Amino acid sequence: MRRGARRLAVLAAVAGSAAAVVLAQRERAHLRTRRLQRNTDLVKLGASVGATYAGTAARKLFASAERRIELDRERELRTAEAVAERLGNMKGALMKLGQMASYVDEGLPGPLRAALAELQSNAPPMSADLAAGVIERELGAPPDRVFVEWDPDPIAAASIGQVHRAVVVDPATGIERAVAVKVQYPGVGDAVAADLRNADLLGVILQQGFGGLNPDDMVAEIKERLSEELDYTLEARNQQAFADFYRGHPFIHVPEVLPTLSTPRVLTSELVNGHDWQALGAWPQEQKDLAGETLFRFVFRSLYGMHAFNGDPHPGNYLFHGDGRVTFLDFGLVKHFSEAEMRTFVGMVKAAAYDHDRACFRRIVEDAGMLRPGCPAPDDEVGEYFSQFYESVRHDREVTWSSEYASRIVRHTFDRTSPIAQFATVPRAFVFIQRINLGLYALLGELGASGNYRRMAEELWPFVGGPPSTSLAEQEQAWLAAAPLRPHMSL
Protein backbone atom coordinates (compact mmCIF):
# COMPACT_ATOMS: atom_id res chain seq x y z
CA MET A 1 0.00 0.00 0.00
CA ARG A 2 1.26 3.43 -0.88
CA ARG A 3 2.63 5.76 1.78
CA GLY A 4 -0.24 8.26 1.23
CA ALA A 5 -2.81 5.56 1.88
CA ARG A 6 -1.02 4.46 5.03
CA ARG A 7 -0.96 8.05 6.28
CA LEU A 8 -4.67 8.47 5.58
CA ALA A 9 -5.47 5.27 7.45
CA VAL A 10 -3.50 6.47 10.47
CA LEU A 11 -5.30 9.82 10.42
CA ALA A 12 -8.66 8.09 10.25
CA ALA A 13 -7.74 5.81 13.11
CA VAL A 14 -6.55 8.77 15.20
CA ALA A 15 -9.74 10.74 14.57
CA GLY A 16 -11.98 7.83 15.49
CA SER A 17 -10.39 5.93 18.36
CA ALA A 18 -9.48 7.19 21.82
CA ALA A 19 -7.82 3.87 22.49
CA ALA A 20 -5.36 4.56 19.68
CA VAL A 21 -4.24 7.71 21.46
CA VAL A 22 -3.36 5.84 24.64
CA LEU A 23 -1.61 3.07 22.77
CA ALA A 24 0.32 5.57 20.64
CA GLN A 25 1.57 7.36 23.68
CA ARG A 26 2.62 4.19 25.49
CA GLU A 27 3.75 1.84 22.80
CA ARG A 28 4.93 3.14 19.41
CA ALA A 29 5.69 -0.32 18.08
CA HIS A 30 2.18 -1.50 18.89
CA LEU A 31 0.75 1.53 17.07
CA ARG A 32 2.59 0.47 13.92
CA THR A 33 1.01 -2.96 14.22
CA ARG A 34 -2.43 -1.44 14.66
CA ARG A 35 -1.81 0.85 11.68
CA LEU A 36 -1.15 -2.13 9.43
CA GLN A 37 -4.26 -3.85 10.73
CA ARG A 38 -6.32 -0.71 10.12
CA ASN A 39 -5.02 -0.58 6.55
CA THR A 40 -6.15 -4.15 6.09
CA ASP A 41 -9.55 -3.37 7.58
CA LEU A 42 -9.99 -0.38 5.27
CA VAL A 43 -9.18 -2.42 2.19
CA LYS A 44 -11.57 -5.15 3.33
CA LEU A 45 -14.22 -2.52 3.85
CA GLY A 46 -13.60 -1.17 0.36
CA ALA A 47 -13.83 -4.59 -1.18
CA SER A 48 -17.02 -5.35 0.74
CA VAL A 49 -18.79 -2.12 -0.14
CA GLY A 50 -17.51 -2.14 -3.71
CA ALA A 51 -18.65 -5.71 -4.30
CA THR A 52 -22.04 -4.97 -2.76
CA TYR A 53 -22.49 -1.91 -4.96
CA ALA A 54 -21.40 -3.68 -8.15
CA GLY A 55 -23.62 -6.69 -7.46
CA THR A 56 -26.60 -4.50 -6.77
CA ALA A 57 -26.06 -2.46 -9.93
CA ALA A 58 -25.97 -5.63 -12.05
CA ARG A 59 -29.17 -7.02 -10.54
CA LYS A 60 -30.98 -3.69 -10.97
CA LEU A 61 -30.60 -3.94 -14.74
CA PHE A 62 -33.18 -6.72 -14.78
CA ALA A 63 -35.39 -5.62 -11.89
CA SER A 64 -38.78 -3.93 -11.78
CA ALA A 65 -39.08 -0.42 -10.30
CA GLU A 66 -40.35 -1.85 -7.01
CA ARG A 67 -37.56 -4.42 -6.91
CA ARG A 68 -34.94 -1.74 -7.66
CA ILE A 69 -36.11 0.21 -4.60
CA GLU A 70 -35.91 -2.96 -2.53
CA LEU A 71 -32.40 -3.68 -3.79
CA ASP A 72 -31.32 -0.13 -2.98
CA ARG A 73 -32.53 -0.57 0.58
CA GLU A 74 -30.82 -3.96 0.82
CA ARG A 75 -27.56 -2.37 -0.29
CA GLU A 76 -27.86 0.44 2.23
CA LEU A 77 -28.43 -1.99 5.06
CA ARG A 78 -25.51 -4.20 4.11
CA THR A 79 -23.25 -1.18 3.61
CA ALA A 80 -24.21 0.09 7.06
CA GLU A 81 -23.40 -3.31 8.55
CA ALA A 82 -20.01 -3.40 6.82
CA VAL A 83 -19.11 0.05 8.06
CA ALA A 84 -20.28 -0.78 11.57
CA GLU A 85 -18.24 -3.99 11.59
CA ARG A 86 -14.97 -2.44 10.38
CA LEU A 87 -14.97 1.16 11.58
CA GLY A 88 -17.80 1.50 14.06
CA ASN A 89 -20.09 4.50 13.83
CA MET A 90 -18.98 6.41 10.74
CA LYS A 91 -21.11 9.48 11.43
CA GLY A 92 -19.16 12.44 12.73
CA ALA A 93 -15.67 13.80 12.12
CA LEU A 94 -14.28 10.46 10.93
CA MET A 95 -16.77 10.41 8.07
CA LYS A 96 -15.67 13.92 7.12
CA LEU A 97 -12.10 12.64 6.68
CA GLY A 98 -13.42 9.80 4.54
CA GLN A 99 -15.53 12.08 2.39
CA MET A 100 -12.60 14.35 1.67
CA ALA A 101 -10.14 11.54 0.99
CA SER A 102 -12.50 9.80 -1.41
CA TYR A 103 -12.35 12.58 -4.00
CA VAL A 104 -8.95 14.14 -3.31
CA ASP A 105 -6.38 11.38 -3.67
CA GLU A 106 -6.39 9.29 -6.84
CA GLY A 107 -3.44 7.46 -5.32
CA LEU A 108 -5.62 5.59 -2.85
CA PRO A 109 -6.36 1.92 -3.59
CA GLY A 110 -9.43 1.50 -5.80
CA PRO A 111 -11.51 -0.51 -3.31
CA LEU A 112 -10.85 2.05 -0.57
CA ARG A 113 -11.83 4.92 -2.84
CA ALA A 114 -15.04 3.08 -3.70
CA ALA A 115 -15.86 2.61 -0.03
CA LEU A 116 -15.11 6.19 0.89
CA ALA A 117 -17.03 7.47 -2.14
CA GLU A 118 -20.12 5.82 -0.68
CA LEU A 119 -19.86 8.32 2.17
CA GLN A 120 -20.35 11.28 -0.17
CA SER A 121 -24.12 10.87 -0.34
CA ASN A 122 -25.03 7.33 0.70
CA ALA A 123 -24.30 7.22 4.42
CA PRO A 124 -26.53 4.79 6.34
CA PRO A 125 -29.64 6.76 7.37
CA MET A 126 -31.29 6.88 10.80
CA SER A 127 -34.76 5.43 11.19
CA ALA A 128 -37.93 7.38 10.46
CA ASP A 129 -38.90 7.30 14.16
CA LEU A 130 -35.59 8.81 15.24
CA ALA A 131 -35.89 11.59 12.67
CA ALA A 132 -39.48 12.30 13.74
CA GLY A 133 -38.35 12.48 17.35
CA VAL A 134 -35.78 15.16 16.50
CA ILE A 135 -38.44 17.20 14.66
CA GLU A 136 -40.81 17.00 17.61
CA ARG A 137 -38.15 18.04 20.14
CA GLU A 138 -36.88 20.91 18.00
CA LEU A 139 -40.09 22.25 16.43
CA GLY A 140 -42.59 21.33 19.14
CA ALA A 141 -44.74 18.82 17.21
CA PRO A 142 -44.33 15.66 15.12
CA PRO A 143 -43.58 16.10 11.41
CA ASP A 144 -47.13 15.38 10.23
CA ARG A 145 -48.34 18.35 12.26
CA VAL A 146 -45.49 20.73 11.48
CA PHE A 147 -45.58 20.10 7.73
CA VAL A 148 -48.42 19.75 5.23
CA GLU A 149 -46.58 16.70 3.89
CA TRP A 150 -43.57 14.82 5.27
CA ASP A 151 -41.57 12.06 3.57
CA PRO A 152 -40.18 9.75 6.28
CA ASP A 153 -37.60 8.33 3.85
CA PRO A 154 -34.53 10.60 3.61
CA ILE A 155 -33.35 11.79 0.22
CA ALA A 156 -29.75 12.13 1.46
CA ALA A 157 -27.76 11.03 4.50
CA ALA A 158 -24.35 12.41 5.41
CA SER A 159 -21.93 12.76 8.31
CA ILE A 160 -23.91 15.06 10.62
CA GLY A 161 -27.53 14.68 9.54
CA GLN A 162 -29.93 13.57 6.83
CA VAL A 163 -32.38 15.38 4.57
CA HIS A 164 -36.14 14.81 4.13
CA ARG A 165 -38.63 16.20 1.65
CA ALA A 166 -41.59 18.10 3.05
CA VAL A 167 -44.26 20.60 2.02
CA VAL A 168 -45.13 23.80 3.89
CA VAL A 169 -47.54 26.70 3.36
CA ASP A 170 -45.69 29.92 2.69
CA PRO A 171 -47.10 32.40 5.25
CA ALA A 172 -46.40 35.34 2.94
CA THR A 173 -48.32 33.95 -0.06
CA GLY A 174 -50.46 31.14 1.34
CA ILE A 175 -49.05 28.91 -1.42
CA GLU A 176 -47.66 25.45 -0.72
CA ARG A 177 -43.96 25.01 -1.40
CA ALA A 178 -41.61 22.04 -1.26
CA VAL A 179 -38.77 22.20 1.24
CA ALA A 180 -35.71 20.22 2.24
CA VAL A 181 -35.46 19.52 5.98
CA LYS A 182 -32.04 18.61 7.34
CA VAL A 183 -32.30 16.70 10.61
CA GLN A 184 -29.26 16.19 12.83
CA TYR A 185 -28.52 12.69 14.08
CA PRO A 186 -29.27 12.30 17.81
CA GLY A 187 -26.02 12.05 19.74
CA VAL A 188 -23.82 13.04 16.82
CA GLY A 189 -22.47 15.92 18.90
CA ASP A 190 -21.01 13.45 21.37
CA ALA A 191 -19.51 11.41 18.52
CA VAL A 192 -17.85 14.48 17.00
CA ALA A 193 -16.61 15.63 20.40
CA ALA A 194 -15.03 12.21 20.95
CA ASP A 195 -13.39 12.39 17.54
CA LEU A 196 -12.04 15.86 18.18
CA ARG A 197 -10.61 14.93 21.57
CA ASN A 198 -8.19 12.78 19.57
CA ALA A 199 -7.36 15.50 17.04
CA ASP A 200 -4.24 16.63 18.89
CA LEU A 201 -2.49 13.41 17.89
CA LEU A 202 -3.16 14.29 14.24
CA GLY A 203 -0.73 17.17 14.68
CA VAL A 204 1.81 14.97 16.44
CA ILE A 205 1.86 12.49 13.57
CA LEU A 206 1.97 15.19 10.89
CA GLN A 207 4.83 16.89 12.69
CA GLN A 208 6.84 13.67 12.51
CA GLY A 209 6.61 13.85 8.71
CA PHE A 210 7.12 17.60 8.34
CA GLY A 211 9.91 18.98 10.49
CA GLY A 212 8.79 22.59 10.10
CA LEU A 213 5.13 21.98 10.87
CA ASN A 214 3.63 23.63 13.94
CA PRO A 215 0.40 21.66 14.36
CA ASP A 216 -1.22 23.78 17.07
CA ASP A 217 -2.99 26.26 14.80
CA MET A 218 -3.96 23.55 12.33
CA VAL A 219 -5.55 21.34 14.96
CA ALA A 220 -7.31 24.30 16.60
CA GLU A 221 -8.78 25.36 13.26
CA ILE A 222 -10.00 21.85 12.44
CA LYS A 223 -11.61 21.52 15.85
CA GLU A 224 -13.35 24.88 15.62
CA ARG A 225 -14.68 24.43 12.10
CA LEU A 226 -15.95 20.87 12.65
CA SER A 227 -17.55 21.88 15.94
CA GLU A 228 -19.38 24.71 14.15
CA GLU A 229 -20.98 22.19 11.79
CA LEU A 230 -23.10 20.92 14.67
CA ASP A 231 -24.88 24.28 14.98
CA TYR A 232 -27.57 24.43 12.29
CA THR A 233 -28.47 27.96 13.41
CA LEU A 234 -25.00 29.08 12.34
CA GLU A 235 -25.29 27.06 9.14
CA ALA A 236 -28.64 28.72 8.38
CA ARG A 237 -27.03 32.17 8.76
CA ASN A 238 -24.17 31.17 6.50
CA GLN A 239 -26.45 29.68 3.87
CA GLN A 240 -28.72 32.72 3.86
CA ALA A 241 -25.70 35.02 3.53
CA PHE A 242 -24.65 33.13 0.40
CA ALA A 243 -28.24 33.11 -0.89
CA ASP A 244 -28.45 36.88 -0.41
CA PHE A 245 -25.11 37.48 -2.10
CA TYR A 246 -25.93 35.33 -5.15
CA ARG A 247 -29.62 36.23 -5.45
CA GLY A 248 -30.50 36.67 -9.12
CA HIS A 249 -27.22 35.19 -10.32
CA PRO A 250 -27.65 33.60 -13.76
CA PHE A 251 -25.94 30.27 -13.02
CA ILE A 252 -25.11 30.11 -9.27
CA HIS A 253 -28.00 29.33 -6.96
CA VAL A 254 -28.13 28.88 -3.17
CA PRO A 255 -31.46 27.74 -1.62
CA GLU A 256 -33.29 30.21 0.62
CA VAL A 257 -33.62 29.30 4.32
CA LEU A 258 -36.94 29.17 6.19
CA PRO A 259 -35.86 30.57 9.60
CA THR A 260 -39.16 29.82 11.41
CA LEU A 261 -38.63 26.10 10.72
CA SER A 262 -34.93 26.06 11.55
CA THR A 263 -33.28 25.41 14.94
CA PRO A 264 -29.83 24.33 16.17
CA ARG A 265 -30.63 20.75 15.02
CA VAL A 266 -33.12 21.24 12.16
CA LEU A 267 -32.52 23.33 9.03
CA THR A 268 -35.32 23.93 6.53
CA SER A 269 -34.69 25.48 3.13
CA GLU A 270 -36.25 25.51 -0.31
CA LEU A 271 -36.17 22.14 -2.08
CA VAL A 272 -34.25 22.14 -5.36
CA ASN A 273 -34.36 19.34 -7.90
CA GLY A 274 -31.40 18.71 -10.16
CA HIS A 275 -28.88 16.17 -11.37
CA ASP A 276 -26.16 14.77 -9.14
CA TRP A 277 -22.44 14.37 -9.74
CA GLN A 278 -22.81 10.87 -11.12
CA ALA A 279 -25.35 12.05 -13.71
CA LEU A 280 -23.06 14.94 -14.70
CA GLY A 281 -20.34 12.39 -15.43
CA ALA A 282 -22.45 11.00 -18.31
CA TRP A 283 -23.11 14.41 -19.91
CA PRO A 284 -21.21 15.73 -22.96
CA GLN A 285 -17.81 17.25 -22.27
CA GLU A 286 -19.09 20.72 -23.15
CA GLN A 287 -21.54 20.49 -20.23
CA LYS A 288 -18.78 19.27 -17.92
CA ASP A 289 -16.63 22.22 -18.96
CA LEU A 290 -19.44 24.65 -18.12
CA ALA A 291 -20.06 22.97 -14.75
CA GLY A 292 -16.34 23.12 -13.95
CA GLU A 293 -16.22 26.80 -14.81
CA THR A 294 -19.14 27.46 -12.45
CA LEU A 295 -17.47 25.59 -9.59
CA PHE A 296 -14.30 27.63 -10.13
CA ARG A 297 -16.19 30.91 -10.29
CA PHE A 298 -18.24 30.12 -7.19
CA VAL A 299 -15.14 29.36 -5.10
CA PHE A 300 -13.22 32.47 -6.06
CA ARG A 301 -16.16 34.87 -6.43
CA SER A 302 -17.08 33.89 -2.85
CA LEU A 303 -13.50 34.24 -1.63
CA TYR A 304 -12.80 37.62 -3.22
CA GLY A 305 -16.36 38.92 -3.08
CA MET A 306 -17.58 37.72 0.32
CA HIS A 307 -14.24 37.01 2.01
CA ALA A 308 -15.70 33.60 2.77
CA PHE A 309 -16.30 30.24 1.17
CA ASN A 310 -17.95 26.93 1.80
CA GLY A 311 -15.09 24.70 2.93
CA ASP A 312 -16.73 21.37 2.11
CA PRO A 313 -16.30 20.86 -1.66
CA HIS A 314 -17.44 17.28 -2.14
CA PRO A 315 -19.68 16.14 -5.03
CA GLY A 316 -22.72 15.51 -2.86
CA ASN A 317 -23.03 19.27 -2.27
CA TYR A 318 -23.95 20.18 -5.84
CA LEU A 319 -27.01 19.87 -8.09
CA PHE A 320 -26.53 20.43 -11.81
CA HIS A 321 -29.12 21.88 -14.18
CA GLY A 322 -27.27 22.09 -17.50
CA ASP A 323 -25.62 25.00 -19.32
CA GLY A 324 -23.41 25.72 -16.31
CA ARG A 325 -26.24 26.27 -13.81
CA VAL A 326 -25.43 24.77 -10.39
CA THR A 327 -27.19 24.78 -7.03
CA PHE A 328 -24.82 24.77 -4.05
CA LEU A 329 -25.83 22.93 -0.87
CA ASP A 330 -24.52 22.44 2.67
CA PHE A 331 -23.02 25.52 4.33
CA GLY A 332 -22.09 23.96 7.66
CA LEU A 333 -18.36 24.39 7.11
CA VAL A 334 -17.95 28.03 6.11
CA LYS A 335 -14.75 29.93 6.77
CA HIS A 336 -14.77 33.75 7.01
CA PHE A 337 -11.54 35.67 6.44
CA SER A 338 -10.29 38.96 7.85
CA GLU A 339 -9.11 41.88 5.73
CA ALA A 340 -5.50 41.11 6.70
CA GLU A 341 -5.84 37.47 5.66
CA MET A 342 -7.36 38.49 2.36
CA ARG A 343 -4.48 40.88 1.68
CA THR A 344 -2.10 37.96 2.19
CA PHE A 345 -4.02 35.66 -0.19
CA VAL A 346 -4.25 38.37 -2.85
CA GLY A 347 -0.58 39.27 -2.44
CA MET A 348 0.45 35.64 -2.85
CA VAL A 349 -1.46 35.03 -6.07
CA LYS A 350 -0.39 38.38 -7.50
CA ALA A 351 3.30 37.70 -6.80
CA ALA A 352 3.23 34.06 -7.91
CA ALA A 353 0.88 34.04 -10.89
CA TYR A 354 0.65 37.62 -12.15
CA ASP A 355 3.93 39.41 -11.42
CA HIS A 356 6.03 36.21 -11.28
CA ASP A 357 8.07 37.86 -8.53
CA ARG A 358 9.46 35.00 -6.47
CA ALA A 359 11.42 37.18 -4.07
CA CYS A 360 8.23 39.06 -3.20
CA PHE A 361 6.33 35.78 -2.95
CA ARG A 362 8.89 34.43 -0.49
CA ARG A 363 8.59 37.52 1.70
CA ILE A 364 4.81 37.13 1.78
CA VAL A 365 4.80 33.43 2.72
CA GLU A 366 7.43 34.06 5.40
CA ASP A 367 5.42 36.97 6.82
CA ALA A 368 2.29 34.79 6.72
CA GLY A 369 4.06 32.05 8.67
CA MET A 370 3.91 29.47 5.88
CA LEU A 371 7.68 29.29 5.63
CA ARG A 372 9.98 29.66 8.60
CA PRO A 373 12.83 32.16 8.06
CA GLY A 374 16.20 30.54 7.51
CA CYS A 375 15.17 28.05 4.85
CA PRO A 376 18.40 27.58 2.82
CA ALA A 377 16.58 27.10 -0.50
CA PRO A 378 16.88 30.03 -2.94
CA ASP A 379 13.85 32.11 -3.91
CA ASP A 380 13.33 30.26 -7.20
CA GLU A 381 13.10 26.89 -5.45
CA VAL A 382 10.76 28.24 -2.79
CA GLY A 383 8.58 29.75 -5.50
CA GLU A 384 8.56 26.49 -7.44
CA TYR A 385 7.68 24.51 -4.32
CA PHE A 386 4.58 26.60 -3.62
CA SER A 387 3.67 27.54 -7.20
CA GLN A 388 2.03 24.26 -8.17
CA PHE A 389 -1.22 25.59 -6.75
CA TYR A 390 -1.09 28.39 -9.34
CA GLU A 391 -0.05 26.28 -12.32
CA SER A 392 -3.44 26.44 -14.06
CA VAL A 393 -3.65 30.25 -13.89
CA ARG A 394 -0.05 31.36 -14.36
CA HIS A 395 -0.24 31.66 -18.15
CA ASP A 396 -2.82 32.83 -20.70
CA ARG A 397 -3.64 29.49 -22.30
CA GLU A 398 -6.22 26.73 -22.48
CA VAL A 399 -5.78 24.05 -19.84
CA THR A 400 -7.42 20.70 -19.31
CA TRP A 401 -7.64 19.53 -15.73
CA SER A 402 -6.79 15.93 -14.98
CA SER A 403 -7.02 13.61 -12.02
CA GLU A 404 -3.28 13.03 -12.34
CA TYR A 405 -2.61 16.75 -11.87
CA ALA A 406 -4.90 16.91 -8.83
CA SER A 407 -3.21 13.86 -7.28
CA ARG A 408 0.23 15.29 -8.02
CA ILE A 409 -0.72 18.42 -6.07
CA VAL A 410 -1.83 16.26 -3.13
CA ARG A 411 1.34 14.18 -3.20
CA HIS A 412 3.46 17.33 -3.53
CA THR A 413 1.67 18.94 -0.57
CA PHE A 414 2.43 15.95 1.64
CA ASP A 415 5.89 15.17 0.28
CA ARG A 416 8.29 15.02 3.20
CA THR A 417 11.39 14.50 1.02
CA SER A 418 11.76 18.13 -0.04
CA PRO A 419 14.12 20.12 2.22
CA ILE A 420 11.67 23.02 1.95
CA ALA A 421 8.98 20.85 3.58
CA GLN A 422 11.05 20.87 6.76
CA PHE A 423 10.57 24.65 6.97
CA ALA A 424 6.97 24.80 5.74
CA THR A 425 3.89 24.82 7.92
CA VAL A 426 0.15 25.53 7.58
CA PRO A 427 -1.01 28.59 9.54
CA ARG A 428 -4.56 28.62 10.79
CA ALA A 429 -5.91 30.85 8.01
CA PHE A 430 -4.61 28.44 5.36
CA VAL A 431 -6.00 25.14 6.66
CA PHE A 432 -9.27 25.34 4.76
CA ILE A 433 -7.81 27.30 1.86
CA GLN A 434 -5.76 24.17 1.21
CA ARG A 435 -8.84 22.01 1.57
CA ILE A 436 -10.91 24.04 -0.89
CA ASN A 437 -8.06 24.16 -3.41
CA LEU A 438 -7.33 20.45 -3.26
CA GLY A 439 -11.02 19.58 -3.37
CA LEU A 440 -11.74 21.92 -6.29
CA TYR A 441 -8.75 20.66 -8.27
CA ALA A 442 -9.84 17.06 -7.74
CA LEU A 443 -13.37 17.79 -8.95
CA LEU A 444 -12.16 19.67 -12.03
CA GLY A 445 -9.77 16.82 -12.74
CA GLU A 446 -12.52 14.24 -12.52
CA LEU A 447 -14.57 16.29 -14.99
CA GLY A 448 -11.60 16.70 -17.32
CA ALA A 449 -12.71 20.34 -17.52
CA SER A 450 -11.10 22.55 -20.16
CA GLY A 451 -10.91 26.33 -20.51
CA ASN A 452 -8.72 29.38 -20.21
CA TYR A 453 -8.67 29.55 -16.42
CA ARG A 454 -6.12 32.38 -16.44
CA ARG A 455 -8.65 34.69 -18.11
CA MET A 456 -11.37 33.52 -15.75
CA ALA A 457 -9.07 34.24 -12.81
CA GLU A 458 -8.30 37.73 -14.11
CA GLU A 459 -12.03 38.50 -14.04
CA LEU A 460 -12.11 37.49 -10.37
CA TRP A 461 -8.77 38.82 -9.12
CA PRO A 462 -9.49 42.16 -7.44
CA PHE A 463 -6.19 43.64 -8.67
CA VAL A 464 -7.12 42.99 -12.35
CA GLY A 465 -10.88 42.96 -12.92
CA GLY A 466 -10.47 41.63 -16.44
CA PRO A 467 -13.17 41.64 -19.15
CA PRO A 468 -15.60 38.70 -19.64
CA SER A 469 -13.86 35.80 -21.34
CA THR A 470 -16.70 33.26 -21.71
CA SER A 471 -20.45 33.18 -22.30
CA LEU A 472 -21.00 32.50 -18.60
CA ALA A 473 -18.82 35.49 -17.77
CA GLU A 474 -20.97 37.74 -19.95
CA GLN A 475 -24.06 36.59 -18.06
CA GLU A 476 -22.30 37.18 -14.74
CA GLN A 477 -21.15 40.65 -15.75
CA ALA A 478 -24.74 41.63 -16.43
CA TRP A 479 -25.68 40.38 -12.95
CA LEU A 480 -22.84 42.35 -11.35
CA ALA A 481 -23.85 45.52 -13.14
CA ALA A 482 -27.48 45.17 -12.07
CA ALA A 483 -26.79 44.13 -8.48
CA PRO A 484 -26.60 46.64 -5.64
CA LEU A 485 -23.23 47.34 -4.06
CA ARG A 486 -22.17 44.26 -2.13
CA PRO A 487 -19.79 44.10 0.83
CA HIS A 488 -16.18 43.12 0.22
CA MET A 489 -16.40 43.45 -3.53
CA SER A 490 -12.92 44.98 -3.69
CA LEU A 491 -9.77 45.24 -1.63
Stockholm file with secondary structure:
# STOCKHOLM 1.0

chainA/1-491         MRRGARRLAVLAAVAGSAAAVVLAQRERAHLRTRRLQRNTDLVKLGASVGATYAGTAARKLFASAERRIELDRERELRTAEAVAERLGNMKGALMKLGQMASYVDEGLPGPLRAALAELQSNAPPMSADLAAGVIERELGAPPDRVFVEWDPDPIAAASIGQVHRAVVVDPATGIERAVAVKVQYPGVGDAVAADLRNADLLGVILQQGFGGLNPDDMVAEIKERLSEELDYTLEARNQQAFADFYRGHPFIHVPEVLPTLSTPRVLTSELVNGHDWQALGAWPQEQKDLAGETLFRFVFRSLYGMHAFNGDPHPGNYLFHGDGRVTFLDFGLVKHFSEAEMRTFVGMVKAAAYDHDRACFRRIVEDAGMLRPGCPAPDDEVGEYFSQFYESVRHDREVTWSSEYASRIVRHTFDRTSPIAQFATVPRAFVFIQRINLGLYALLGELGASGNYRRMAEELWPFVGGPPSTSLAEQEQAWLAAAPLRPHMSL
#=GR chainA/1-491 SS CCHHHHHHHHHHHHHHCHHHHHHHHHCHHHHHHHHHHHHHHHHHHHHHHHHHHHHHHHHHTTCCHHHHHHHHHHHHHHHHHHHHHHHSCCCSHHHHHHHHHHHHCTTSCHHHHHHHHGGGTBCCCCCHHHHHHHHHHHHSSCHHHHSSEECSSCSEECSSEEEEEEEEECTTTCCEEEEEEEEECTTHHHHHHHHHHTHHHHHHHHHHHCTTCCHHHHHHHHHHHHHHTTCHHHHHHHHHHHHHHTTTCSSEECCCBCGGGCBTTEEEEECCCCBCHHHHTTSCHHHHHHHHHHHHHHHHHHHHHHSEEESCCCGGGEEECSTTCEEECCCSSEEECCHHHHHHHHHHHIIIIISCCHHHHHHHHHHTTSBCTTCCSCHHHHHHHHHGGGGGGSSSSCEECCHHHHHHHHHHHTCCSSGGGGTBCCCGGGHHHHHHHHHHHHHHHHHTCEECHHHHHHHHCTTTCCCCCSHHHHHHHHHHHHSCCCTTSCC
#=GC SS_cons         CCHHHHHHHHHHHHHHCHHHHHHHHHCHHHHHHHHHHHHHHHHHHHHHHHHHHHHHHHHHTTCCHHHHHHHHHHHHHHHHHHHHHHHSCCCSHHHHHHHHHHHHCTTSCHHHHHHHHGGGTBCCCCCHHHHHHHHHHHHSSCHHHHSSEECSSCSEECSSEEEEEEEEECTTTCCEEEEEEEEECTTHHHHHHHHHHTHHHHHHHHHHHCTTCCHHHHHHHHHHHHHHTTCHHHHHHHHHHHHHHTTTCSSEECCCBCGGGCBTTEEEEECCCCBCHHHHTTSCHHHHHHHHHHHHHHHHHHHHHHSEEESCCCGGGEEECSTTCEEECCCSSEEECCHHHHHHHHHHHIIIIISCCHHHHHHHHHHTTSBCTTCCSCHHHHHHHHHGGGGGGSSSSCEECCHHHHHHHHHHHTCCSSGGGGTBCCCGGGHHHHHHHHHHHHHHHHHTCEECHHHHHHHHCTTTCCCCCSHHHHHHHHHHHHSCCCTTSCC
//
